[in-house]
């Protein structure tokens, strides 16, 4: 049965323009999966609504990376009970990484009776069938089977008209001891180079100005392809596609950060000169316990090679504070590498225990208060460093892609090639194009300038 077509007939019988509300949590790859799903739902005759009370179909696309993320989702699911009470015909679905955790799927089934169906990260292809069943039966369904990934089923729908996400691979084989991703996203599998390049061509032909290549671990891209194709080769081919656009990627793993990849970024102007390189800790003992497969010394060698080959390239990172058994000495090691590496930005998190991961079994005697105080010290050090680094841009001219209006009246906002937020006086007609901007001021999180 062509479920999508049948659904179209059913829903348009219910209402001439049925509406869908979708909310994705977590990483950009999860948001991109949500957009792909939304693209398929729009093809079924639905239109998007941002008002959950007006929706005929509500989808929560969940994230399981930290406990807080899950708590947030439970809160939102709970609130939907009132929406269902007001509109019993509304269909409510929960999908994404949380549904891959069987204990969570069971909990949702038993606790939130207003949820009609759930599906996991391998079951996006089953969505039309699940929706059809939800529209025609009152039975709760949950499908978190590990179906083979059908890359042809991917929809290129984007949630804006300037920057586009292009997933290049799914899954991760690294099994960092604190991370739930390999358990909810499975092993690495890469899309074909030709499919990715054709996506980039069709998006940039349609006016998109920036392409973000996405994967849990982009620099192990292509290992599953026949023949295996390194990420540097994909990046080179993408950068050779003609057109006025730029390319970014997220997220690489330091253990797979090879010199040829850095050389390619240096060689092609289309490749943005900003690299996000998750470090997680500066202590070799903790990196070992995390199973990160590199030391602080090898990490710094990569940083130095990037700075030598690509002068002006910015590096940002992720840091976990309070990993089980982290001592004051381990934490000092993290602070010292932050001072040495001089990151432009860090995304820092207090360790969150994930059921099923190796680290979950490690003894963790550090108090929450101690972890919070370490986080405060880390952020205050990084603020000093960012303030110093950002101030060096004053007087310089940067290339900026403005993609929206700032919270400050009369200013528009965008990101420079270096990945830095830049705000400048300007009207919306300047949005969506690359502009030269002379930097006139700096904070510790953004720059201020005037469009030339
Ligand atoms: S590289 Fe490590 S932290 Fe990143 S997704 Fe894979 S297992 Fe998780």
Boltz pocket constraint, residues with backbone or C-beta under 6 A from the ligand:
constraints:
  - pocket:
      binder: B
      contacts: [[A, 172], [A, 173], [A, 174], [A, 175], [A, 176], [A, 179], [A, 180], [A, 181], [A, 182], [A, 216], [A, 217], [A, 253]]
      max_distance: 6.0
